[in-house]
Amino acid sequence: MTAQMTTSATSDDSAGLWTLAWRRLRSDRLAMVALAIVLAFLLLMLASASGLVAADWSREVGVNYAPPGFLGNHADAIDSTPLRDTPEEADNQPGVNPLDPLAADLAALREERNSTSTSSSPPLSSSIVDPLAEELREIHAAAGNNAATTTLERRATLPFGADKWGRDIVQKTIKGSGTSIFVGLVAALVATVLGTLLGALAGYFGKWIDDLLNWFYSIFTSIPYLLLILAIAAVVPRDKGLLSIVLILGLTGWTGVFRLVRAEYMKHKSREYVQAADAIGASDMRKMFIHIFPNVSHVALVQLSILVVGFIKSEVILSFLGFGVPVDAVSWGSMLNEAQNELILGKWWQLVAASSAMALLVTAFSLFTDALRDALDPKLK
């Protein structure tokens, strides 16, 4: 019995930092639940990117503002058929404004429409040649062929409703989660790599390199972060799609990683193991990234997790303000941008779907980050 306890104590003492951290993390049930939620969202992102789920998120499968299925079919779900003026409505047009320079032309067009609605004669504008007539005929013919083969009846209700175009909110939320998580992960990776590299250079070499990099750090931190990314997003061309957002967030969010990694390198460069590596002729790059970096990598990992949460929220803010994802893409921020107008009409389901998904992921990621930071703390036993 004593031998087993001695063996167990010896194995605990000889275990590395990552092994001890994983043991502490596994003992935290809340952290494990948060990790499971984060992994589920990551799998959902991969499935969405590969087209396994939400591949046809932009397809109009329901009527406009179709309510969720658990609310039933409501009469205020609007059909997408465009409204046309009837002859009776045409007679009830508002009075002519005498100051309107187009009043005479509008009156002639109304008379022409009224005359063509009661007779089968061609309109007066038959002499006008439409330069796009041929292209429009081809488009209409192709649309007719597609409609003949793929007739889709719009549904009155959907599992969690539809937006103003009749697109499924569930598939839209899944696709938007993939976009937001991708931007957060890649931008956090860019910021962590950049901050770690600059922090290692400043902390290890010091002198004028440290002064120069600290000058850049002071410039970036002197401007409020939200104003900084909004100012850069306003001038950066958006034709690169998600790459523009990734670069905006990644190249402005490295300051926190830089500060912590610089402090760790300043502390570790005078340790005995670094002096031993210097005595055997190791180069500066080898001492920085082979000897010192493994001992400070937990700091970079924790900062990476924190930046993912921050960048997801930053992407949502940018897309909500119109500086985020392109118009042909969807994210949680663009969904919230659309939902603000829908909420005025009483259509709340898109707002609830996007905000609930974002709140769940951000909360789970924050809980996991806190647990990971505690697990990697070498002061804890």
VENZIJO-V858548 format. One line per field, one symbol per residue. ss: DSSP state (A for helix, B for strand, O for the rest). psi: psi as a letter, one per 40 degrees, with the letter a starting at -180 (. if undefined). burial: b if it has 24 or more other ideal C-beta (glycine too) atoms within 12 Angstrom, else e. A space follows every 50 residues. Layout:
ss = ???
psi = ???
burial = ???
This chain:
ss = OAAAAAAAAAAAAAOOAAAAAAAAAAOOAAAAAAAAAAAAAAAAAAAAAA OOOOOOOOOBOBBBBBBBAAAOOOOOOBOOOOOOOOAAAAAOOOOOOOOO OOAAAAAAAAAAAAAAAAOOOOOAAAAOOOOOAAAAAAAAAAAAAAAAAO OOOOBBBBOOOBOOOOBBAAAAAAAAAAAAAAAAAAAAAAAAAAAAAAAA AAAAAOAAAAAAAAAAAAAAAAOOAAAAAAAAAAAOOOOOOAAAAAAAAA OOOOAAAAAAAAAAAAAAOOOAAAAAAAAOOOOAAAAAAAAAAAAAAAAA AAAAAAAAAAAAAAAAAAAAOOOOOOOOOOOAAAAAAAAAAAAAOOOOAA AAAAAAAAAAAAAAAAAAAAAAAAAOOOOOO
psi = dddddddddddddeiiddddddddddehddddddddddddddddddddde edifdfdehgeiihfhiideeihieehhiehiiihiddddefiiihheeh eedddddddddddddddeieiiidfdehhheedddddddddddddddddg hhhhidiidfaiaeeeihdddddddddddddddddddddddddddddddd dddddabdddddddddddddeehhddddddddddehieeebddddddddd eefeddddddddddddddeeiddddddddefiidddddedddddeedddd ddddddddddddddddddddeeebiideiiidddddddddddddeegedd dddddddddddddddddddddddddehedi.
burial = eeeeeeeeeeeeeeeeeeebbeebbeeeeebeebbebbeebbebbeebee eeebeebeebbbbbbbbbeeeeeeeebbeeeeeeeeeeeeeeeeeeeeee eeeeeeeeebeebeeeeeeeeeeeeeeeeeeeeeeeeeeeeeeeeeeeee eeebbbbbebbbbbbbbbbbbbbbbbbbbbbbbbbbbbbbbbbbbbbbbb bbbbeeeeebeebbebbeebeeeebeebbbebbeebebeeebebbbbbbb bbbbbbbbbbbbebbbebbeeeebeeeeeeeeeeeebbbebbbebbbbbb bbbbbbbbbbbbbbbbbbbbeebbbeeebbbbbbbbbbbeebeeeebbbb bbbbbbbbebbbbbbbbbbbbbbbbbeeeee
